[in-house]
């Protein structure tokens, strides 16, 4: 019985870890062309709820793309990047 409980707990832990990883912002994956910046179109492909206004506000250096710090400000607005 203890083995069954341990196996079940391990399976739940592993499956939850995978689900959490899918929701983690990933700059490298979002930067589809690997330019070092995420464009508005790349961002919207992965995060369709982000508006152009949010993108423009986060683009602090006005380069037309988001570096990793700017990207994290958009996709995790309630945390400090």
Beta strands, then each sheet from edge to edge (+ up, - down):
end
